[in-house]
Amino acid sequence: MLSGVHVVDVVDITDPLIIFDETGSRLPAGAALPAGEVWVLHLGTPTADAVDGTWQVLEHATPPVGWSRWWLARVSLAGAAAIRSAVDFGPPPGPWRPVQSTERADLLLGEPIEGLLGPDGEPVHGEPPRLRLPGGASQTWTVELLRDGAALPRRWTAFGGAVVSLADGSTGPLVGRFRVAASAPGQSPVRASVTLAQGVTLTTKRRLRLLRENGGLTSADVKLSAPAGVLVPSVVSLKSIEMRTSVTIRAADSTHRLDAVVELPHCALRRRVAGENGVWGVRPEAFTLDDLGHGACLDVQLPARLREALGHVPALVATDPAGGRDQLVRGARVADGVYRYRLAALLDSVRSDGSLALSLVLGDGFTAQVARIRGSAVAEAVLRRGDELRLVDRDPAPELVVRVTSPLTPWLRPWEVTVAPGESAVPLGPGYVHGGLLDVRVGAPHLASRTDRSFRIGDPNRVPTALSGVEFQAAAYLAGQAPPPTGIAAYRLLWAAADAGGPATDAGSRALVTQECAAVLGERPYAALVAGARTAMPAHRTVPILVRSGLAAHRFARVDRPEAITLLWESSPLLSLLLTSPLLPYRSGAVDWSPAELSTEEALLLDAAERYASPAGLDILTGERRWDGPVPPQPLLDVTDAPSPAATTALTGLDELRAFAHASAFGELFSVLTHVRAPGASSPREVSLGFAIVARLAAHGDPDAAEAEPGLRAAWLAVVAADPGTAASDLALAEYLVSHWHAHRD
């Protein structure tokens, strides 16, 4: 026996197959073989059973010395899935040695359930997918299916070349999200995720949800059905403001569930400002002037079916709600199904015309409102909701002040509410919670760049039912449903109604209301003036009523209840002056008008007159026998209105006025008009003061003036309309002039 002999295992006699790569390196028995060229050393000539698939013998070679019974060849394994040792009449075939493959296992998915999505927006499949495994029967694949939330996967094996269903071996319907894995020696593993609701189907009559004309989407009802063992709601409704809605699908015999989403193909809108995208939605988007200055865009997403039906990029139309011309904005495709409309070109239009409504043209004669560009207005509309108002599309930034009045109840104190930024609810105060007309003014007093808006809402024929007695009668009159109320209790209301002119918007109707109310007030002058003074209405607003009613020229022989008039001087000096006029000569200093003749109440009334009257007026009243000074340059009354351009009709009574002044015994009195007469031209101020002098002469008992005054009222009213503040001041000035003249006349 030889010493020093070492035995080395070269080949496993039960698997007489040795593989070398192209470089001559031996490949281990457990390693996957390359799909290209290799050298095969096999005990004897291999039979057809040695190859799973096909191989191509490229070259035969002589085995090395001592390997005479072996077969050596260079072969291509491109068509083989695996090889093994196999000879005729020899030992059993050896184990398969897989050949590496570039072919991957395929997950075969059917059509998803249209309109049903998983929690992350992924498609949901009603039929379990199938898995096509590459290779041949020589390869064993391990398949794993792991449901989200499960501790362990379900695992099974299958041979290469098979197509297996993921439902194989399942004890019930597959419901939920699953992870799939499949692997085999020498094969690339496959991993995938799939969301399943086995056997569930979805049907609906509305496969496509379009934008509605006034915003939002067309609503839709969806029916879900499922096999035994799966629980689903039978009907799911999608509202116009919803793009999607949640639905839960359960496996009846387990805790398996799928929180899915029902979402049909639909249109969507998105705003883009300063390069930043907003979120997709279905409500019309809102833009501001500032947004347009920062490159505002409107993105519109259209589903494939609608794009195919239109065949072109739909146009965007910008419309001025006030009736201005339409402007066309063209869009451009920026992504699959997404069109972008750049709005910067509308900036000048919004600045000049105010808010614009944007509509998308989706077909012949059909447009859908998709956005609105807000101008500088603080709100676009006002709606009544029970006992509160709602500001529609309000500017969210500033604090707003809302002022509410009613043209049917103008005697009520205006209701004013401050609305915080972002808030839209405006609670209504007492007297305004009704369905009748309301005038609402919305302003932002602390933000000059915003434009105030006025709105009229409510039913013009509805008289507020909360009113009672004379207030209801007055409101019914202003609504055109009754004659004007009469009686002293109504006078306070008639002053307010005459001043407001009623709910009509045309000048003629408003003038008629003022005239009818003034006519009733003129029936009882003293009571009417007292009621008017108690309203504390500004002097320039009382003048038109005083002229129309004849109260500006009414004669009072005495002052009834002087103590009551004393209390009115502070709040209403002009009307109190007219009521006090019979006593004014007692402050003139004339010898025939001694203050000693006054009662205590009358003296106190004149004290109040001196306290609240204009110093310039008192200078006229207490001056020398003949007053010939200049007309005071400043108004005798505190009025805040700005004069309007003088109307030509204001001068139509000038000739008649001058004729009266020339023919009367008051030439000296009318000489004051020379101080206000424009050189070589007629002056509205001359007419205003002249008419007032005629009226106050009539009030002090001159019959000629009383006869002339009614014929001058139309021209006088034109003067009042042109400049009511000056007209009110001139009426007070005329009273001081006439009282002074009356006290000193011979």
C-alpha positions in Angstrom: 0.0 0.0 0.0 1.3 3.4 -1.0 1.8 5.8 1.8 1.0 9.5 1.7 -2.0 9.0 -0.6 -4.8 11.6 -0.3 -8.3 10.9 -1.7 -10.1 13.9 -3.2 -13.7 13.9 -4.1 -13.9 15.2 -7.7 -17.4 14.3 -8.6 -20.5 12.9 -6.9 -21.0 9.5 -8.4 -24.7 9.9 -7.9 -24.7 13.1 -9.9 -22.0 12.7 -12.5 -22.3 16.3 -14.0 -19.7 19.0 -13.8 -20.3 22.5 -15.3 -17.6 25.1 -16.1 -18.2 28.7 -17.2 -16.6 30.3 -20.3 -13.4 30.9 -18.5 -13.0 27.3 -17.3 -14.0 28.0 -13.7 -16.1 25.2 -12.1 -19.6 26.3 -11.1 -20.7 24.9 -7.7 -23.5 22.3 -7.8 -25.9 24.5 -5.9 -25.4 27.6 -8.0 -27.8 28.7 -10.8 -26.3 28.3 -14.2 -25.8 31.2 -16.6 -28.2 31.3 -19.6 -25.3 31.6 -22.0 -22.4 29.3 -23.0 -21.0 26.7 -20.5 -18.8 23.6 -20.7 -20.6 20.4 -19.7 -18.7 17.3 -18.5 -21.1 14.4 -18.2 -20.6 10.7 -17.5 -21.7 9.3 -20.8 -23.7 11.0 -23.5 -26.7 12.9 -21.9 -30.1 11.8 -22.9 -33.0 14.1 -23.7 -34.2 13.9 -20.1 -31.1 15.8 -19.1 -32.5 19.1 -20.3 -35.7 20.9 -19.3 -36.2 22.8 -22.4 -33.5 22.8 -25.1 -29.8 23.4 -25.3 -27.5 23.8 -28.3 -24.3 21.9 -28.6 -21.8 24.3 -30.0 -18.6 22.2 -29.8 -17.6 18.7 -28.9 -14.2 18.2 -27.2 -12.0 15.2 -26.1 -12.2 14.5 -22.4 -9.0 14.8 -20.4 -6.7 11.8 -19.9 -8.4 9.4 -17.5 -11.9 10.6 -18.3 -12.4 8.4 -21.3 -16.0 7.5 -20.4 -17.1 11.2 -20.1 -18.8 13.5 -22.6 -17.4 17.0 -22.9 -19.1 19.7 -24.9 -19.6 23.5 -25.1 -23.3 24.2 -25.1 -25.6 27.2 -25.0 -28.3 27.1 -22.3 -30.3 30.0 -23.7 -33.3 27.8 -24.3 -33.0 25.6 -21.2 -34.7 26.1 -17.9 -32.6 23.5 -16.1 -30.2 20.6 -16.7 -29.3 17.4 -14.9 -27.3 14.2 -15.3 -29.2 11.5 -17.2 -28.0 8.5 -19.2 -29.6 5.5 -20.6 -29.3 2.3 -18.5 -27.5 4.3 -15.8 -28.2 5.6 -12.4 -31.4 7.6 -11.8 -31.3 11.3 -13.1 -29.6 13.7 -10.8 -31.1 16.8 -9.3 -32.0 19.7 -11.5 -29.6 22.6 -11.8 -31.6 25.7 -12.7 -30.6 28.0 -15.4 -30.7 31.7 -14.7 -33.5 33.5 -16.6 -34.3 37.1 -17.4 -38.0 36.2 -17.6 -40.0 37.3 -14.5 -43.1 36.0 -13.0 -46.1 38.0 -14.2 -48.9 39.2 -12.0 -51.9 39.0 -14.3 -54.4 41.7 -13.2 -57.9 41.9 -14.5 -59.9 45.1 -15.1 -60.3 47.0 -11.8 -63.7 47.9 -10.4 -64.3 51.3 -12.1 -65.3 53.9 -9.6 -63.9 52.1 -6.6 -60.5 53.0 -5.2 -58.4 51.9 -2.2 -57.3 53.9 0.8 -54.4 55.5 -1.1 -56.2 55.9 -4.4 -55.1 52.6 -5.9 -57.4 50.5 -8.0 -59.5 47.8 -6.4 -59.9 44.5 -8.2 -62.9 42.3 -7.9 -61.2 39.2 -9.2 -58.1 37.8 -7.5 -55.0 38.2 -9.8 -53.3 35.2 -11.3 -49.5 34.6 -11.2 -47.8 33.2 -14.3 -44.6 31.4 -13.2 -41.7 31.2 -15.7 -39.5 28.2 -16.1 -40.4 24.5 -16.3 -41.6 21.7 -14.2 -38.0 21.3 -12.9 -38.4 24.6 -10.9 -40.4 25.0 -7.7 -41.8 28.4 -6.9 -42.7 29.6 -3.5 -45.7 31.9 -3.4 -46.6 34.1 -0.5 -49.8 36.2 0.1 -49.7 38.5 3.1 -52.8 40.6 4.0 -52.2 44.0 5.7 -52.4 43.5 9.4 -51.8 39.7 9.3 -48.9 38.3 11.3 -48.0 35.6 8.8 -48.4 35.1 5.1 -50.2 32.3 3.4 -47.5 30.3 1.6 -47.7 27.5 -1.0 -45.5 26.1 -3.8 -46.1 25.7 -7.6 -44.0 24.4 -10.5 -42.6 26.7 -13.2 -44.7 27.1 -16.2 -47.9 27.1 -14.2 -50.5 29.9 -13.8 -51.9 30.1 -10.3 -54.6 32.2 -8.8 -54.0 34.1 -5.6 -57.3 32.7 -4.3 -56.0 29.1 -4.5 -56.4 27.6 -1.1 -58.2 30.5 0.4 -61.0 29.7 2.8 -63.1 32.8 2.0 -63.3 35.9 -0.2 -60.2 38.0 -0.3 -61.0 41.5 1.1 -58.3 44.0 1.8 -54.8 45.0 0.7 -52.3 42.3 0.1 -48.6 41.9 -0.6 -47.6 39.2 -3.1 -44.2 37.6 -3.3 -42.9 34.7 -5.5 -39.4 33.2 -5.7 -37.6 30.3 -7.2 -33.9 29.3 -7.4 -32.2 30.9 -10.4 -35.2 33.2 -11.0 -35.8 36.8 -10.3 -38.2 37.2 -7.4 -41.4 39.1 -7.9 -43.0 41.4 -5.3 -46.2 43.4 -5.7 -49.2 44.9 -3.8 -52.8 44.5 -4.8 -56.1 45.7 -3.3 -58.9 43.2 -3.5 -62.7 43.1 -3.0 -63.4 39.7 -4.4 -66.7 39.4 -6.2 -67.8 43.1 -5.7 -69.3 44.9 -8.6 -70.2 48.6 -9.0 -73.0 49.9 -11.3 -74.2 53.5 -12.0 -76.2 55.3 -14.6 -73.7 58.2 -14.4 -70.3 57.0 -15.5 -69.1 60.6 -15.9 -69.7 63.5 -13.6 -69.7 66.9 -15.3 -69.4 70.3 -13.7 -72.8 71.9 -13.1 -73.9 75.3 -14.4 -73.9 76.9 -11.0 -70.9 75.1 -9.5 -70.2 71.6 -8.2 -70.6 68.3 -9.9 -73.7 66.4 -11.1 -74.8 64.1 -8.3 -74.8 60.3 -8.8 -76.1 57.2 -7.1 -73.9 54.1 -7.1 -75.1 50.5 -6.6 -72.7 47.9 -5.0 -73.3 44.2 -5.1 -71.2 41.4 -3.6 -71.3 37.6 -3.3 -72.2 35.7 -0.1 -69.6 36.3 2.5 -68.9 40.0 1.5 -70.8 42.9 3.1 -71.2 46.2 1.2 -73.7 49.0 1.3 -76.3 48.6 -1.5 -76.4 52.2 -2.6 -73.9 55.0 -2.2 -74.8 58.6 -3.1 -72.4 61.2 -4.3 -73.5 64.8 -3.6 -72.8 67.7 -6.0 -70.1 69.0 -3.7 -68.4 65.6 -3.3 -65.7 64.2 -5.5 -65.7 61.0 -3.6 -67.2 59.3 -0.5 -66.0 56.6 1.8 -67.3 53.1 1.9 -66.4 50.0 4.0 -66.3 46.5 2.5 -66.2 43.6 5.0 -65.7 39.8 4.9 -68.6 38.4 6.8 -66.8 35.5 8.5 -63.8 37.5 9.7 -62.5 40.9 10.7 -61.1 41.5 7.3 -62.2 44.9 5.9 -61.3 47.4 3.2 -61.9 51.1 3.7 -62.4 52.1 0.1 -63.5 55.2 -1.7 -66.3 55.5 -4.4 -65.1 58.0 -7.0 -66.4 58.2 -10.5 -64.5 59.9 -13.3 -65.2 63.6 -12.8 -64.0 67.2 -13.6 -62.0 69.1 -10.9 -60.7 72.6 -10.4 -57.5 73.9 -8.8 -56.2 77.4 -8.1 -52.5 78.2 -8.7 -51.0 81.4 -7.3 -47.3 82.5 -7.2 -46.3 79.1 -8.6 -48.0 77.2 -5.8 -50.7 74.7 -6.5 -53.8 74.4 -4.4 -55.8 71.3 -3.8 -58.2 69.8 -6.4 -61.9 70.5 -5.7 -65.3 70.9 -7.4 -66.5 74.2 -5.9 -65.9 77.4 -8.0 -62.5 78.8 -7.1 -62.1 82.4 -5.8 -59.4 84.8 -6.8 -58.5 88.4 -5.8 -56.8 91.3 -7.5 -53.7 90.5 -5.5 -53.8 86.9 -6.8 -53.9 88.2 -10.4 -50.9 90.3 -9.7 -49.0 87.2 -8.6 -49.6 85.1 -11.7 -52.9 83.4 -10.8 -54.0 80.4 -12.9 -57.0 78.2 -12.9 -56.3 74.5 -13.6 -59.1 72.3 -14.9 -58.9 68.5 -14.9 -61.2 66.7 -17.4 -61.7 62.9 -17.6 -60.7 61.1 -20.7 -64.2 60.5 -22.0 -65.0 64.2 -21.8 -61.7 65.1 -23.6 -62.5 62.7 -26.4 -66.1 64.1 -26.7 -64.9 67.7 -26.9 -62.0 67.1 -29.2 -60.4 70.5 -28.2 -59.3 72.5 -25.3 -62.4 74.1 -23.8 -62.6 77.9 -23.7 -62.9 79.9 -20.5 -65.2 82.9 -20.6 -64.9 85.9 -18.2 -68.2 87.7 -17.7 -69.0 91.0 -16.0 -72.0 90.3 -13.8 -73.1 93.9 -14.4 -73.6 93.2 -18.1 -70.3 94.1 -19.6 -68.7 92.3 -22.5 -67.3 88.8 -22.3 -63.6 88.0 -22.5 -62.1 84.8 -23.8 -59.2 83.1 -21.9 -57.5 80.2 -23.8 -56.0 77.3 -21.9 -53.0 75.1 -22.5 -52.4 71.4 -21.7 -49.9 71.1 -18.8 -50.4 67.4 -17.9 -52.5 64.5 -19.0 -56.1 65.8 -18.8 -55.1 69.0 -17.0 -55.5 72.4 -18.7 -54.2 75.7 -17.3 -55.8 79.1 -17.8 -53.7 82.1 -17.0 -55.7 85.0 -15.6 -53.3 87.9 -15.5 -54.8 89.2 -18.7 -58.0 90.0 -16.8 -56.3 92.3 -14.3 -57.2 95.6 -16.0 -60.8 94.5 -16.5 -61.2 93.6 -12.8 -59.8 97.0 -11.8 -62.1 98.9 -14.0 -65.3 96.8 -14.0 -65.2 95.0 -10.7 -65.7 91.3 -10.1 -65.7 88.8 -13.0 -67.4 85.4 -13.2 -65.4 82.6 -15.0 -67.3 79.9 -16.9 -66.0 76.9 -18.8 -67.6 76.2 -22.2 -68.3 72.4 -22.2 -70.5 72.1 -25.3 -73.0 73.8 -27.4 -74.9 76.2 -25.2 -73.6 74.7 -22.0 -71.3 76.5 -19.6 -70.3 75.8 -16.0 -69.2 78.3 -13.5 -65.7 77.5 -12.4 -64.3 80.6 -10.6 -64.9 84.1 -9.6 -62.4 87.0 -9.5 -63.2 89.5 -6.8 -62.7 93.1 -7.4 -62.4 95.7 -4.7 -65.9 95.2 -3.5 -66.3 94.0 0.1 -69.0 91.5 -0.7 -70.8 90.2 -3.8 -74.3 89.5 -2.4 -76.4 89.4 0.8 -78.8 86.6 1.6 -81.4 86.3 4.4 -81.2 83.2 6.6 -83.9 83.3 9.3 -83.0 86.0 11.8 -79.6 86.7 10.3 -78.0 87.9 7.0 -75.2 86.0 5.2 -72.6 87.9 3.3 -71.8 86.0 0.0 -68.3 85.9 -1.3 -67.1 88.5 1.2 -63.6 89.8 1.3 -62.1 87.7 4.1 -59.4 90.1 5.2 -60.9 93.3 6.6 -63.3 94.0 9.4 -66.6 95.0 7.9 -69.4 97.3 9.0 -73.0 96.3 7.9 -75.7 98.9 8.1 -79.3 97.7 7.7 -82.4 99.9 7.1 -85.8 99.2 5.7 -87.5 101.4 3.1 -90.9 100.3 4.6 -89.9 101.4 8.1 -87.6 104.4 7.7 -88.4 105.7 11.2 -86.5 102.8 12.8 -82.9 103.4 13.9 -80.5 101.8 11.4 -79.1 98.5 12.6 -75.3 98.5 12.5 -73.1 95.4 13.1 -69.4 95.0 13.0 -68.4 91.7 11.3 -65.0 90.2 12.2 -62.6 89.2 9.4 -63.6 85.9 7.8 -67.1 85.9 9.4 -70.2 86.1 7.1 -73.1 85.9 9.6 -74.9 89.2 10.5 -77.5 88.9 13.2 -80.6 91.1 12.6 -81.9 93.4 15.3 -85.4 94.1 16.5 -87.7 95.4 13.8 -85.6 93.9 11.0 -86.4 90.2 11.4 -89.0 90.0 8.7 -89.4 89.0 5.1 -90.0 92.6 3.8 -87.5 94.8 2.0 -84.2 95.6 3.6 -81.5 97.9 2.4 -78.0 96.6 3.4 -74.8 98.5 3.0 -71.5 96.7 3.6 -68.3 98.7 4.0 -64.8 98.4 5.2 -64.1 101.7 7.0 -60.6 100.8 7.9 -59.5 99.8 4.3 -59.8 102.6 1.8 -58.9 100.3 -1.1 -62.2 98.4 -0.8 -65.4 99.6 -2.3 -68.6 99.7 -0.3 -71.6 97.7 -1.6 -75.3 98.3 -1.2 -77.9 95.6 -1.6 -81.7 95.5 -1.5 -83.2 92.2 -0.5 -86.7 90.9 0.5 -90.2 90.9 -0.8 -91.4 94.4 -1.8 -95.0 93.5 -1.2 -94.6 92.1 2.3 -95.4 94.4 5.1 -93.6 93.5 8.3 -96.1 91.6 10.5 -94.4 92.5 13.7 -95.6 96.1 13.4 -98.9 97.2 14.9 -101.2 100.1 14.8 -100.1 103.3 13.0 -96.7 101.8 12.1 -98.3 99.0 10.2 -100.5 101.5 8.4 -97.4 103.6 7.5 -95.5 100.5 6.2 -98.5 99.4 4.2 -98.7 102.8 2.6 -95.1 102.7 1.6 -95.6 99.3 0.2 -98.4 100.7 -2.0 -101.1 98.8 -0.2 -102.9 101.6 1.8 -103.4 105.4 1.8 -101.0 107.5 4.0 -101.9 107.3 7.7 -103.4 110.4 9.4 -103.5 111.7 12.9 -100.9 113.1 15.2 -99.5 109.6 16.1 -98.5 109.2 12.4 -96.6 112.5 12.1 -93.3 111.1 13.4 -93.5 108.3 10.8 -94.6 110.6 8.0 -91.5 112.8 8.5 -89.3 109.8 8.1 -91.3 108.5 5.1 -91.3 111.9 3.4 -87.5 112.1 3.9 -86.8 108.6 2.6 -89.2 108.8 -0.3 -90.4 105.2 0.0 -89.0 102.0 -1.6 -89.2 103.1 -5.2 -86.0 103.9 -7.0 -87.3 106.3 -9.6 -87.3 110.0 -8.7 -91.0 110.5 -9.7 -92.3 107.9 -7.3 -90.2 109.1 -4.5 -91.3 112.7 -5.1 -94.9 111.5 -5.0 -94.4 109.8 -1.6 -92.7 113.0 -0.2 -95.6 115.1 -1.5 -98.3 112.9 -0.1 -96.7 112.7 3.3 -96.0 116.5 3.3 -99.7 117.1 2.4 -100.8 115.2 5.5 -98.3 117.1 7.7 -99.5 120.4 6.4 -103.0 119.7 7.8 -101.9 120.3 11.4 -98.8 122.5 11.2 -98.1 122.9 14.9 -98.3 119.2 15.7 -96.4 118.4 12.5 -93.5 120.7 13.4 -93.3 119.4 17.0 -93.3 115.8 15.7 -90.6 116.7 13.2 -88.4 118.4 15.8 -88.6 115.3 18.0 -87.2 113.1 15.2 -84.0 115.2 15.4 -83.8 115.0 11.6 -80.9 117.2 10.2 -82.0 120.6 9.0 -81.0 120.1 5.4 -83.3 117.0 5.2 -86.3 118.8 6.7 -86.3 121.7 4.1 -87.9 119.8 1.2 -90.7 118.7 3.5 -91.2 122.2 5.0 -91.5 123.7 1.5 -93.8 121.0 0.0 -96.1 121.0 3.1 -96.3 124.8 3.3 -95.0 124.6 6.9 -92.1 126.9 5.9 -94.8 129.7 5.4 -97.3 128.8 8.0 -98.4 131.5 10.4 -98.4 131.0 14.1 -100.1 133.8 16.1 -98.8 132.5 19.3 -96.6 129.8 20.8 -98.6 127.1 22.4 -96.9 125.2 25.3 -93.6 127.1 25.1 -92.1 124.8 27.7 -92.4 121.9 25.2 -90.6 123.9 22.5 -87.8 124.8 24.8 -86.8 121.1 25.1 -86.6 120.8 21.3 -84.0 123.5 20.5 -81.0 121.4 21.2 -81.9 118.6 18.8 -83.8 120.5 16.1 -82.9 124.3 16.0 -84.5 125.0 12.6 -87.9 123.6 13.3 -87.7 125.1 16.8 -86.9 128.5 15.3 -90.1 128.3 13.2 -92.1 127.3 16.2 -90.6 130.2 18.3 -91.0 132.8 15.6 -94.0 134.6 17.2 -91.8 135.5 20.2 -88.6 136.4 18.4 -89.5 140.2 18.0 -89.3 140.3 21.8 -85.5 139.9 21.5 -85.2 142.6 18.8 -85.0 145.6 21.2 -87.9 147.3 19.5 -89.9 149.5 21.9 -93.2 147.9 21.0 -91.9 144.5 22.0 -91.1 144.5 25.7 -89.8 141.3 27.2 -91.7 142.2 30.4 -94.8 141.1 28.6 -93.5 137.5 28.4 -94.6 134.7 30.7 -91.9 132.8 32.5 -92.2 129.9 30.1 -92.0 132.2 27.1 -88.9 133.9 28.5 -87.2 130.5 29.1 -88.0 129.6 25.5 -86.2 132.7 24.2 -83.3 132.0 26.5 -83.0 128.6 24.8 -83.2 130.3 21.4 -80.3 132.5 22.3 -78.3 129.6 23.7 -78.7 127.4 20.5 -79.2 130.0 17.8 -76.4 131.2 15.5 -74.6 134.3 16.8 -74.9 135.8 13.3 -78.6 135.3 13.4 -78.9 137.0 16.8 -76.8 139.9 15.5 -79.4 140.4 12.8 -82.3 140.1 15.2 -81.0 142.5 17.8 -79.4 145.0 15.4 -80.4 148.6 14.6 -83.8 149.5 13.1 -82.6 149.0 9.6 -80.3 146.0 9.0 -78.2 146.5 6.0 -75.2 144.4 6.7 -73.7 141.7 4.5 -75.1 138.2 4.4 -73.2 136.0 6.8 -70.6 134.0 4.7 -71.0 130.9 6.9 -74.3 128.9 7.2 -76.4 129.7 10.2 -77.0 126.0 10.7 -74.7 123.1 11.1 -75.2 121.1 7.9 -73.0 118.5 6.5 -74.2 117.9 3.0 -72.2 119.0 -0.1 -74.1 121.3 -2.5 -75.0 119.8 -5.9 -74.6 121.8 -9.1 -77.4 124.3 -9.3 -80.2 123.3 -11.6 -81.4 125.7 -14.2 -85.0 125.3 -13.0 -83.9 126.8 -9.7 -83.9 130.2 -11.4 -87.3 130.0 -13.0 -89.0 131.9 -10.2 -86.5 134.7 -10.0 -88.6 137.1 -12.2 -91.7 136.5 -10.1 -89.7 136.9 -6.9 -88.3 140.3 -8.1 -91.7 141.4 -9.2 -93.1 140.7 -5.8 -90.2 142.4 -4.0 -90.6 145.5 -6.2 -94.4 145.8 -5.8 -94.5 145.0 -2.1 -93.8 147.3 0.8 -90.8 145.3 1.7 -88.3 146.7 -0.7 -86.0 147.6 2.2 -86.1 144.0 3.4 -85.4 142.5 0.0 -82.5 144.8 -0.5 -80.4 142.2 1.3 -80.5 140.2 -1.8 -78.1 142.6 -3.4 -75.4 141.1 -1.2 -75.9 137.6 -2.7 -76.6 138.6 -6.3 -73.9 137.7 -8.8 -72.8 140.8 -10.8 -74.6 140.8 -14.1 -76.1 137.4 -13.6 -78.7 135.5 -11.7 -77.7 133.7 -8.5 -79.2 130.5 -7.0 -78.4 132.0 -3.6 -80.5 135.1 -4.4 -83.4 132.8 -5.3 -82.9 130.7 -2.2 -82.9 133.5 0.2 -85.6 135.5 -1.6 -88.0 132.6 -1.6 -87.3 132.0 2.1 -88.1 135.7 2.9 -91.4 135.5 1.0 -92.3 132.4 3.1 -91.4 134.0 6.4 -93.3 137.1 5.5 -96.4 134.9 4.9 -95.7 133.3 8.3 -95.7 136.7 10.0 -99.1 137.5 8.5 -98.5 139.4 5.2 -101.4 138.5 2.9 -99.6 139.3 -0.3 -96.7 137.0 0.6 -99.2 134.3 1.6 -100.8 134.6 -1.8 -97.5 134.5 -3.7 -95.7 131.8 -1.8 -97.5 128.7 -3.2 -96.7 129.7 -6.7 -93.0 129.9 -5.9 -92.7 126.4 -4.3 -91.8 124.5 -7.5 -88.8 126.8 -8.2 -87.9 126.9 -4.5 -87.8 123.1 -4.4 -85.4 123.1 -7.3 -83.2 125.4 -5.3 -83.5 123.1 -2.3 -82.6 120.0 -4.5 -79.5 121.8 -5.8 -78.2 122.8 -2.4 -80.3 121.7 0.6 -77.8 122.8 3.2 -77.7 126.4 2.0 -81.5 126.4 1.6 -81.9 125.4 5.3 -79.5 128.1 6.4 -81.3 130.7 4.2 -84.6 129.8 5.8 -83.2 130.5 9.2 -81.6 133.7 8.0 -84.9 134.8 6.5 -86.7 134.3 9.8 -84.2 136.5 11.6 -84.5 139.2 8.9 -88.3 139.1 8.8 -88.6 139.0 12.6 -86.3 142.1 12.9 -88.3 143.9 10.2 -91.6 142.9 11.8 -90.5 144.3 15.1 -89.3 147.6 13.8 -91.9 148.3 11.1 -94.0 151.4 11.6 
